[in-house]
Structures are given as structure tokens and as C-alpha cells.
Amino acid sequence: MPRLSNAPAGWTRALALACATLLIPLPGLGNEQTLPSLGGGYSSANDEEYRLGRAWLRQFRAHAPQWQDPITHDYLAGLIDRLAPHSQLGELDIIAVMVDQRTLNAFAVPGGVVGINAGLFAFAEDEGAFASVIAHELGHLSQRHYARSSERAEQTQLPAMAGMLAGMLIAAGGGGNAGIAAAMGSQAALIQDQLTYSRRYEQEADRVGLQAMADAGYDPNAMARMFRTLQRKASLQGGTPPEFLLTHPVSESRLSDAQSRAAQMSVADSYSNNTLYDMVRGRALLQIHQQSPEEAVSRLAQEDADDTAQRYISALVDARNGQVDTALQTLDQLADEQPDLAMLPASAAEVALQARRYDEAIRRSQQLLRLMPNYLPAQLVLGEAQLQRDPDAAYDVLRDVTAQHPDNPQGFNLLAEAAGRSGRSGWGHLARAEYLQLTGRMDSGIRQLAIAEDAAERENDRQALARIERRREDFMDYREALEDF
């Protein structure tokens, strides 16, 4: 299986095509007011796209720097859940991923993977702007631009879908500039031919995204504002714009097209929560400024972020500086003032866990879960804290987590430890195998299944043995899909 550092030339050639076709935003074609829907949504006919997308996700987890933050991930997943029913996606399940990169970027991959860099939160100063990016990416998915681009690529002898996905993997891992340079140097004519179709796809994705925003209660004008901000950023950067703007130019025609479409739309029951968004954005800024977290506090203050968000981020900085009691007091006060924001008590439980106050973390997460039984950030805190106090209880919690979220590597990683500590060796090795396959280490996962089988036989656990046998067949299918990369 090739590594990013020695990716074949076809991958780097595919990168420019992938960036031009799949990411946001490229120039529109003009100001036409209607466009046909060519994607047709998702159905069983798209199984191969789903299979390739999930294989890409495993490779992404194996190679790209991931931002592991359950609270932010829950926010992102919730926003996608709000937009998805209005995005012509049919029954496609969406998985959100987050990249630990400060650069501005977002992407979508066939099979229903939507990803963002931490830097997108830093760039988008309000929820509408952020939602416009996600809505656009969902538009790419619903219109099946990836499959359509692959068909066009075959006609022009460019790499097809697997090649484009490989290029996306390079970009997500932070290696985009080299790929773009190689593509533009050796494939300029073919890529220019493809860009004609890319611009059409971008306009289609804008159209779907704008309507989804309006139907979900977001102001569609936020997309045009986002484009204008991108244009301004490009002009400020001069001749050396950041990587995102090299692959996502914004033209006046595209901007005017978005403005005219948005002006004709009526917004369903208006929805926005900039208090919540500012809090999540603050978490992203803390991730970006890990070495100097006070910069996150200063930036929120300079940009007039919601007062609740400013106090929230200050509390998290206090916790990092060892002032745990002060941080918890502030978070409890904020939770009293904003009882509908579950991330406040979840953050307090997280602070207690990080301070190794395991009993307090258990108490706080259990209290929240009585109100919100399936709130994943609290479930993960509870499971990790219970590992230090009651591995059997941790095992029960984490079995529920992995049943509800079978694509969550963190849940399986914790479950493997809980199973081992509670004397369930077979199930522990099985959970470890699941973690390995989800993170792209398929051969190691298959070997771990064999270890799980031996342990289950020693324990005479027939249920575990049956499960291991079923999963072995699935793992073989997963490995076959990975070979496309």
C-alpha cells in the first residue's frame, strides 16, 4: 500500500483535478437562474462510490493529522444533520472528519465523507458562513460530481475516481502544494479541459447549497458573504495567496450568481446559534494556538465574539494553566445561564477528566447523560473515567457507544482497554481489531482477529467467536477496497 511520501505520479496529477472539481469554491459560469439536477441523489447503484469513500476514510485516518475533539465533532455532525435532509442526498449517511490543520479547507468524498480543517472555523466568523461551506460540499455529494468527473476523466485519459480520491488524501495530509505543482506542470491542457466541467459542478453545488441553507433556516446570503470574504483575502495575499485560494478562486460572476439566487429565496423558520458557534470556534482557535492559548482568547475579544463564548474559552485556558477549580466554577455558571447548551456541562466533565478527577468526571457526565442519554461527548468521558474506577462499568458504556457509532475509532480504542481490564480478552482483541481497521491498518486488524479468536476459544466464548468469524469476512472486503489505493 503506497505511502503519502512516495505517492505515484498519477496521484499528484489527480490532486489538481480533485481540488478543482471537489472543493470550494471555483468560478461560476454566469447568472443563469435555473440549472438541471443531474446528480439524481444516492441509491443502491452507488455502492461502489460508498465502498471507495469508506476505503478513503480508512486511509485518511491512517495518514492525515486528525483533530480529535468529540465536542466539536458533535457540533459539526449536528450542523450536517440539519442541512442534509434538504441537500438531495437520499438515504446517504454522512460521516464528518476533522483535520488538525490551521489552513482554510473543506472537502467531500463520495460515499458520504465530509471533512473540514480546524482553520475553517478560524476563517468563518459566523455560523452562516461556516454552514455555507458545508452546504456547498453536500451539494457536490448529492449531484454525484465525483462519479461524473471520473467519467469525464476517463474520456481525457486522466485518473478516474480512485486516483482523485488518492489526490484528496495527499491534500488532506498537508501535501497539496507539491501535487498541484506537478499537475499544473505536466497536465495543464487536460486539466483546463476538465475545469470547464468543474465550473459547472461548482454552480450546481452552489445552487443545491443555497436552497439547503434556506430550507434549513440559514440565511443563504451568507454564502455570498463568504465568497466576498474569500475575494478580499485573495487580494490581501497578493501574488502568494494561501493554498486554499490557489485551488478555490472566486470570480465576480460566481459571486453575483450566488447573490441573485439568494435574493429570490425565502428562508424557512430562521435558525442560527452564534453563541454555540462562537464557543466551538473558540475550541478550534485553541487547537490552532496550542502553544499560546491566550491568543485564542484575544482573537475572540478582538472580533466581538459572544460574551458567553469568551468566558467559556477563558475557562478552558484556566484549566490548561492548572486553575481547574476556577475553570469549573466558570463553566458551571455558564451552564446555569445557558441550560440548553450541552457542551458546557460536557466541557466541565472533560476538564475534570483531564485533571484526573475521575470521580468528578463520572458524576458530571452521568448527570448530563440523564438529561441527554446518547450524547456522545459525555459518553466518551464517562467511559474513559470509568476505566480508572470500574472497568466493568466502562465496558458496558463503551459497548453502547460502539454499537451506536460503529465508525468511531476512539470508542473502539477505549472499549479494547475496558474489555482487557475486565477480563474479556476475546472481546478486547476484537475491539482492537475494529480500531485498527477503522484507522487503515487492515493487515494488523486481520492479525488481531486471529488473536481474538484464540482468546475467545480459551474463554469458550461462543458469542465472541461467531462475531469474529462474521467480521473476518467483512475485513477481507475492506482490504480489497483499500487495494484500489
C-alpha positions as CSV (number, residue, x, y, z in Angstrom):
1,M,0.0,0.0,0.0
2,P,1.7,3.3,-1.1
3,R,2.5,5.9,1.5
4,L,1.9,9.6,1.0
5,S,5.7,10.4,0.8
6,N,6.1,8.2,-2.3
7,A,2.7,8.6,-3.9
8,P,2.7,7.7,-7.6
9,A,2.7,10.5,-10.2
10,G,-0.9,9.7,-11.1
11,W,-2.0,10.7,-7.6
12,T,-0.3,14.1,-7.8
13,R,-1.8,14.7,-11.3
14,A,-5.2,13.8,-9.8
15,L,-4.8,16.2,-7.0
16,A,-5.4,19.3,-9.1
17,L,-8.4,17.7,-10.7
18,A,-9.7,16.7,-7.2
19,C,-9.2,20.1,-5.8
20,A,-10.7,21.9,-8.8
21,T,-13.7,19.6,-9.0
22,L,-14.4,18.6,-5.4
23,L,-13.6,21.5,-3.1
24,I,-14.9,25.0,-2.7
25,P,-15.2,27.5,-4.3
26,L,-14.4,27.8,-8.1
27,P,-15.7,30.3,-10.6
28,G,-19.3,30.0,-11.7
29,L,-20.4,30.1,-15.3
30,G,-22.7,33.1,-15.2
31,N,-26.0,34.3,-13.9
32,E,-28.4,31.6,-15.2
33,Q,-31.3,31.3,-12.8
34,T,-32.1,27.6,-13.3
35,L,-29.9,24.6,-13.6
36,P,-31.0,21.0,-14.1
37,S,-30.4,18.5,-11.4
38,L,-28.1,16.0,-12.9
39,G,-27.0,14.1,-9.8
40,G,-30.2,12.3,-9.0
41,G,-29.4,11.6,-5.4
42,Y,-28.0,8.3,-4.0
43,S,-29.3,4.8,-4.4
44,S,-28.1,1.2,-4.3
45,A,-26.5,1.8,-7.7
46,N,-23.9,3.9,-5.9
47,D,-22.5,1.1,-3.8
48,E,-19.0,1.4,-5.4
49,E,-18.8,5.1,-4.6
50,Y,-19.7,4.3,-1.0
51,R,-17.1,1.5,-0.9
52,L,-14.4,3.7,-2.3
53,G,-15.3,6.5,0.1
54,R,-15.1,4.3,3.1
55,A,-11.7,3.0,1.9
56,W,-10.6,6.6,1.5
57,L,-11.7,7.3,5.1
58,R,-9.6,4.5,6.4
59,Q,-6.6,5.8,4.6
60,F,-7.3,9.3,5.8
61,R,-7.3,8.1,9.4
62,A,-4.0,6.3,8.8
63,H,-2.2,9.2,7.3
64,A,-3.8,12.6,7.9
65,P,-3.3,14.7,11.1
66,Q,-6.7,14.4,12.7
67,W,-8.3,16.7,15.2
68,Q,-9.8,14.6,17.9
69,D,-12.4,16.7,19.7
70,P,-15.7,15.0,20.4
71,I,-17.5,18.2,21.4
72,T,-16.6,20.0,18.1
73,H,-17.3,16.9,16.1
74,D,-20.7,16.6,17.7
75,Y,-21.4,20.2,16.6
76,L,-20.3,19.6,13.1
77,A,-22.3,16.4,12.8
78,G,-25.4,18.3,14.1
79,L,-25.0,21.0,11.5
80,I,-24.7,18.4,8.8
81,D,-27.8,16.7,10.1
82,R,-29.7,20.0,9.8
83,L,-28.6,20.6,6.2
84,A,-28.6,17.0,4.9
85,P,-32.4,16.5,4.6
86,H,-32.5,19.5,2.3
87,S,-29.5,18.6,0.2
88,Q,-30.9,15.9,-2.2
89,L,-28.8,13.2,-0.6
90,G,-31.4,10.5,-0.4
91,E,-30.5,7.9,2.2
92,L,-26.8,8.5,2.1
93,D,-25.2,8.5,5.6
94,I,-22.7,11.3,6.2
95,I,-19.5,10.9,8.3
96,A,-17.7,14.1,9.4
97,V,-14.0,14.2,9.8
98,M,-11.7,17.0,11.1
99,V,-8.2,17.7,10.1
100,D,-5.6,19.2,12.5
101,Q,-4.5,21.9,10.1
102,R,-4.7,25.7,10.6
103,T,-5.1,26.2,6.8
104,L,-8.6,27.0,5.4
105,N,-10.0,23.9,3.7
106,A,-13.1,21.7,3.4
107,F,-13.8,18.7,1.3
108,A,-16.3,16.0,0.5
109,V,-15.6,12.4,-0.7
110,P,-18.0,10.0,-2.5
111,G,-19.6,7.6,-0.1
112,G,-20.6,10.5,2.2
113,V,-17.4,11.7,3.9
114,V,-17.3,15.5,4.7
115,G,-14.2,17.0,6.2
116,I,-13.0,20.3,7.4
117,N,-9.7,21.8,8.6
118,A,-9.6,23.5,12.0
119,G,-8.7,26.6,10.0
120,L,-12.2,26.8,8.5
121,F,-13.6,27.7,11.9
122,A,-10.9,30.4,12.3
123,F,-11.8,31.9,8.9
124,A,-15.6,31.7,9.1
125,E,-16.6,34.3,11.7
126,D,-20.2,33.4,12.0
127,E,-22.3,30.2,11.7
128,G,-23.9,31.2,8.4
129,A,-20.6,31.5,6.7
130,F,-19.5,28.1,8.1
131,A,-22.8,26.5,7.1
132,S,-22.5,27.8,3.6
133,V,-19.2,25.8,3.1
134,I,-20.8,22.6,4.4
135,A,-23.9,23.1,2.3
136,H,-21.8,23.5,-0.8
137,E,-19.9,20.3,-0.1
138,L,-23.1,18.4,0.5
139,G,-24.2,19.8,-2.9
140,H,-21.2,18.1,-4.5
141,L,-22.2,14.8,-3.0
142,S,-25.8,15.0,-3.9
143,Q,-25.0,15.8,-7.6
144,R,-22.5,13.0,-7.7
145,H,-19.8,15.2,-9.2
146,Y,-17.2,12.7,-8.3
147,A,-18.6,9.9,-10.4
148,R,-19.3,12.3,-13.2
149,S,-15.8,13.7,-13.1
150,S,-14.4,10.2,-13.2
151,E,-16.4,9.5,-16.4
152,R,-15.1,12.7,-17.9
153,A,-11.5,11.9,-16.7
154,E,-11.6,8.6,-18.5
155,Q,-12.5,10.3,-21.7
156,T,-9.5,12.6,-21.4
157,Q,-7.2,9.9,-20.1
158,L,-6.9,11.4,-16.6
159,P,-7.1,9.2,-13.5
160,A,-10.6,8.2,-12.5
161,M,-12.3,8.2,-9.1
162,A,-9.7,6.2,-7.2
163,G,-7.0,8.5,-8.5
164,M,-8.9,11.6,-7.5
165,L,-9.5,10.2,-4.0
166,A,-5.8,9.5,-3.7
167,G,-5.1,13.1,-4.5
168,M,-7.6,14.2,-1.9
169,L,-5.7,12.1,0.6
170,I,-2.5,13.9,-0.2
171,A,-4.2,17.3,0.2
172,A,-5.8,16.3,3.5
173,G,-2.4,15.2,4.8
174,G,-1.0,18.6,4.0
175,G,0.9,17.7,0.8
176,G,-1.2,19.7,-1.6
177,N,1.3,22.2,-3.0
178,A,3.6,19.6,-4.5
179,G,0.7,17.8,-6.1
180,I,-0.8,20.9,-7.5
181,A,2.6,22.0,-8.9
182,A,3.2,18.6,-10.6
183,A,-0.3,18.6,-12.1
184,M,-0.1,22.1,-13.5
185,G,3.4,21.5,-14.8
186,S,2.6,18.2,-16.7
187,Q,-1.1,18.1,-17.3
188,A,-2.1,21.7,-17.8
189,A,-4.1,21.2,-21.1
190,L,-6.1,18.2,-19.8
191,I,-6.8,19.9,-16.5
192,Q,-8.0,23.1,-18.3
193,D,-10.4,20.9,-20.3
194,Q,-11.7,19.4,-17.0
195,L,-12.1,22.8,-15.4
196,T,-14.9,23.7,-17.8
197,Y,-16.9,20.9,-16.2
198,S,-15.6,21.8,-12.7
199,R,-17.1,25.3,-13.0
200,R,-20.4,23.8,-14.0
201,Y,-20.3,21.5,-11.0
202,E,-19.4,24.4,-8.7
203,Q,-22.5,26.3,-9.8
204,E,-24.6,23.2,-9.3
205,A,-23.2,22.7,-5.8
206,D,-23.9,26.4,-5.1
207,R,-27.5,26.1,-6.2
208,V,-28.1,23.0,-4.0
209,G,-26.3,24.5,-1.1
210,L,-28.1,27.8,-1.2
211,Q,-31.5,26.1,-1.3
212,A,-30.5,23.7,1.5
213,M,-29.4,26.7,3.6
214,A,-32.8,28.4,3.1
215,D,-34.8,25.3,3.8
216,A,-32.7,24.6,7.0
217,G,-33.3,28.1,8.3
218,Y,-29.9,29.7,7.4
219,D,-29.7,32.9,5.5
220,P,-28.5,32.0,2.0
221,N,-26.9,35.4,1.7
222,A,-24.2,34.1,4.0
223,M,-22.7,32.1,1.0
224,A,-22.3,35.3,-1.0
225,R,-20.7,37.0,2.0
226,M,-18.3,34.1,2.4
227,F,-17.3,34.4,-1.3
228,R,-16.7,38.2,-0.8
229,T,-14.5,37.5,2.2
230,L,-12.6,35.0,0.1
231,Q,-12.1,37.5,-2.6
232,R,-10.9,40.1,-0.1
233,K,-8.5,37.6,1.4
234,A,-7.1,36.8,-2.0
235,S,-6.4,40.4,-2.8
236,L,-4.7,40.9,0.6
237,Q,-2.4,38.0,-0.1
238,G,-1.2,39.4,-3.4
239,G,0.9,37.1,-5.6
240,T,1.3,34.4,-3.0
241,P,-2.2,33.5,-1.7
242,P,-2.6,30.6,0.7
243,E,-3.1,27.1,-0.7
244,F,-6.8,27.1,-0.3
245,L,-7.2,30.1,-2.6
246,L,-4.9,28.7,-5.2
247,T,-7.4,25.8,-5.7
248,H,-10.6,27.7,-4.8
249,P,-10.7,31.0,-6.8
250,V,-13.8,33.2,-6.6
251,S,-14.9,35.2,-9.6
252,E,-17.3,38.1,-9.8
253,S,-19.6,36.1,-11.9
254,R,-19.9,33.4,-9.3
255,L,-20.4,35.9,-6.5
256,S,-23.1,37.7,-8.4
257,D,-24.8,34.4,-9.3
258,A,-24.9,33.5,-5.6
259,Q,-26.3,36.9,-4.6
260,S,-29.0,36.8,-7.2
261,R,-30.1,33.3,-6.3
262,A,-30.1,34.1,-2.6
263,A,-32.2,37.2,-3.1
264,Q,-35.0,35.2,-4.6
265,M,-35.2,32.7,-1.7
266,S,-37.4,32.7,1.3
267,V,-35.9,31.3,4.5
268,A,-37.8,28.6,6.4
269,D,-38.0,29.0,10.2
270,S,-34.9,31.1,10.9
271,Y,-32.2,29.2,12.7
272,S,-28.8,30.3,13.9
273,N,-26.9,29.9,17.1
274,N,-23.8,32.2,17.0
275,T,-23.3,31.7,20.8
276,L,-22.8,28.0,20.2
277,Y,-20.8,28.6,17.1
278,D,-18.5,31.1,18.8
279,M,-17.8,28.6,21.5
280,V,-16.9,25.9,19.0
281,R,-14.9,28.3,17.0
282,G,-13.0,29.2,20.2
283,R,-12.2,25.5,20.6
284,A,-10.8,25.5,17.1
285,L,-8.7,28.6,17.9
286,L,-7.3,26.8,21.0
287,Q,-6.3,23.9,18.8
288,I,-4.6,26.2,16.3
289,H,-2.8,28.1,19.1
290,Q,-1.9,25.2,21.3
291,Q,1.4,26.8,22.3
292,S,-0.1,30.1,23.1
293,P,-3.8,29.6,24.1
294,E,-4.2,33.2,25.2
295,E,-4.1,34.1,21.5
296,A,-7.5,32.4,21.1
297,V,-8.9,34.5,23.9
298,S,-7.5,37.7,22.4
299,R,-8.9,36.9,18.9
300,L,-12.4,36.2,20.2
301,A,-12.3,39.5,22.1
302,Q,-11.0,41.5,19.1
303,E,-13.7,40.1,16.9
304,D,-16.5,40.8,19.4
305,A,-17.5,37.2,19.8
306,D,-20.4,36.4,22.1
307,D,-19.6,37.1,25.8
308,T,-20.5,33.5,26.7
309,A,-18.0,32.2,24.3
310,Q,-15.3,34.5,25.5
311,R,-15.9,33.4,29.1
312,Y,-16.0,29.8,28.0
313,I,-12.7,29.8,26.2
314,S,-11.1,31.7,29.1
315,A,-12.3,28.9,31.4
316,L,-10.7,26.3,29.2
317,V,-7.4,28.3,29.2
318,D,-7.6,28.5,33.0
319,A,-7.9,24.7,33.1
320,R,-4.9,24.3,30.9
321,N,-3.0,26.6,33.2
322,G,-3.8,24.4,36.2
323,Q,-6.6,26.6,37.6
324,V,-9.1,23.8,37.5
325,D,-11.4,24.9,40.3
326,T,-11.7,28.4,38.7
327,A,-12.4,26.8,35.3
328,L,-15.1,24.5,36.7
329,Q,-16.8,27.3,38.6
330,T,-17.0,29.4,35.4
331,L,-18.3,26.5,33.3
332,D,-21.0,25.8,36.0
333,Q,-22.1,29.4,36.0
334,L,-22.3,29.4,32.2
335,A,-24.3,26.2,32.2
336,D,-26.8,27.8,34.6
337,E,-27.1,30.8,32.3
338,Q,-27.3,28.7,29.1
339,P,-29.1,25.5,30.1
340,D,-29.7,24.4,26.5
341,L,-26.0,24.2,25.6
342,A,-24.9,20.7,26.4
343,M,-21.3,21.4,25.6
344,L,-21.0,23.5,28.7
345,P,-21.5,20.6,31.3
346,A,-19.7,18.3,28.8
347,S,-16.7,20.6,28.9
348,A,-16.8,20.6,32.7
349,A,-16.7,16.8,32.7
350,E,-13.9,16.9,30.2
351,V,-11.9,19.3,32.3
352,A,-12.3,17.1,35.4
353,L,-11.2,14.1,33.4
354,Q,-8.1,15.9,32.1
355,A,-7.3,16.9,35.6
356,R,-7.6,13.2,36.7
357,R,-10.5,13.9,38.9
358,Y,-12.1,10.7,37.8
359,D,-14.9,10.6,40.3
360,E,-16.0,14.1,39.5
361,A,-15.8,13.4,35.8
362,I,-18.0,10.3,36.3
363,R,-20.5,12.3,38.4
364,R,-20.7,15.2,35.9
365,S,-21.0,13.0,32.8
366,Q,-23.6,10.8,34.4
367,Q,-25.7,13.8,35.4
368,L,-25.6,15.1,31.8
369,L,-26.4,11.7,30.3
370,R,-29.6,11.5,32.5
371,L,-30.8,14.5,30.5
372,M,-29.2,13.5,27.2
373,P,-28.8,9.7,27.2
374,N,-27.0,9.4,23.9
375,Y,-24.8,12.5,24.0
376,L,-21.5,11.1,22.6
377,P,-19.0,13.5,24.2
378,A,-20.4,12.7,27.7
379,Q,-20.4,9.0,26.9
380,L,-16.8,9.0,26.0
381,V,-15.8,11.0,29.1
382,L,-17.8,8.6,31.3
383,G,-16.2,5.5,29.6
384,E,-12.7,6.8,29.9
385,A,-13.2,7.9,33.6
386,Q,-14.8,4.6,34.5
387,L,-11.7,2.8,33.2
388,Q,-9.9,4.2,36.2
389,R,-12.6,3.2,38.7
390,D,-14.8,0.3,37.4
391,P,-13.7,-1.4,34.1
392,D,-16.9,-3.5,34.0
393,A,-19.0,-0.3,34.1
394,A,-16.7,1.2,31.4
395,Y,-17.1,-1.9,29.3
396,D,-20.9,-1.5,29.4
397,V,-20.8,2.2,28.5
398,L,-18.4,1.7,25.6
399,R,-20.2,-1.3,24.2
400,D,-23.2,1.0,23.9
401,V,-21.0,3.7,22.3
402,T,-19.6,1.4,19.6
403,A,-23.0,-0.1,18.9
404,Q,-24.4,3.4,18.3
405,H,-21.3,4.7,16.5
406,P,-19.6,1.7,14.7
407,D,-17.4,4.1,12.7
408,N,-15.9,5.8,15.8
409,P,-12.3,4.7,16.3
410,Q,-12.0,6.4,19.7
411,G,-14.9,4.3,21.1
412,F,-13.3,1.0,20.0
413,N,-9.9,2.1,21.3
414,L,-11.4,2.7,24.8
415,L,-13.5,-0.5,24.5
416,A,-10.4,-2.6,23.9
417,E,-8.9,-1.3,27.1
418,A,-12.1,-1.8,29.1
419,A,-12.6,-5.3,27.8
420,G,-9.0,-6.2,28.7
421,R,-9.2,-4.8,32.2
422,S,-12.5,-6.5,32.9
423,G,-11.3,-10.0,31.9
424,R,-12.9,-10.2,28.4
425,S,-9.8,-10.9,26.4
426,G,-11.6,-12.1,23.3
427,W,-13.8,-9.1,23.0
428,G,-10.8,-6.9,23.8
429,H,-8.8,-8.1,20.9
430,L,-11.8,-7.9,18.7
431,A,-12.3,-4.2,19.7
432,R,-8.6,-3.6,19.0
433,A,-9.1,-5.2,15.5
434,E,-12.0,-2.8,14.9
435,Y,-9.9,0.1,15.9
436,L,-7.1,-1.0,13.5
437,Q,-9.4,-1.5,10.5
438,L,-11.1,1.9,11.1
439,T,-7.7,3.6,11.1
440,G,-6.5,2.0,7.9
441,R,-4.2,-0.7,9.3
442,M,-6.1,-3.6,7.8
443,D,-3.4,-6.3,7.8
444,S,-2.8,-5.6,11.5
445,G,-6.5,-5.7,12.1
446,I,-6.8,-9.1,10.4
447,R,-3.9,-10.4,12.5
448,Q,-5.6,-9.1,15.6
449,L,-8.8,-11.0,14.7
450,A,-6.7,-14.2,14.8
451,I,-5.5,-13.3,18.3
452,A,-9.1,-12.5,19.3
453,E,-10.2,-15.9,18.1
454,D,-7.5,-17.7,20.1
455,A,-8.5,-15.8,23.2
456,A,-12.2,-16.4,22.7
457,E,-11.6,-20.2,22.3
458,R,-9.6,-20.2,25.6
459,E,-12.5,-18.5,27.3
460,N,-15.1,-20.7,25.5
461,D,-17.0,-17.6,24.4
462,R,-19.2,-18.8,21.5
463,Q,-20.8,-15.4,21.0
464,A,-17.4,-13.8,20.5
465,L,-16.3,-16.5,18.2
466,A,-19.4,-16.1,16.0
467,R,-18.9,-12.3,15.9
468,I,-15.2,-12.7,15.0
469,E,-16.0,-15.0,12.1
470,R,-18.5,-12.6,10.6
471,R,-16.1,-9.7,11.0
472,R,-13.3,-11.6,9.3
473,E,-15.3,-11.7,6.1
474,D,-16.0,-8.0,6.3
475,F,-12.3,-7.2,7.0
476,M,-11.4,-9.1,3.8
477,D,-13.8,-6.9,1.8
478,Y,-12.4,-3.8,3.4
479,R,-8.8,-4.9,2.5
480,E,-9.9,-5.5,-1.1
481,A,-11.3,-1.9,-1.3
482,L,-8.1,-0.5,0.1
483,E,-6.1,-2.1,-2.7
484,D,-7.6,0.5,-5.0
485,F,-5.4,3.0,-3.4
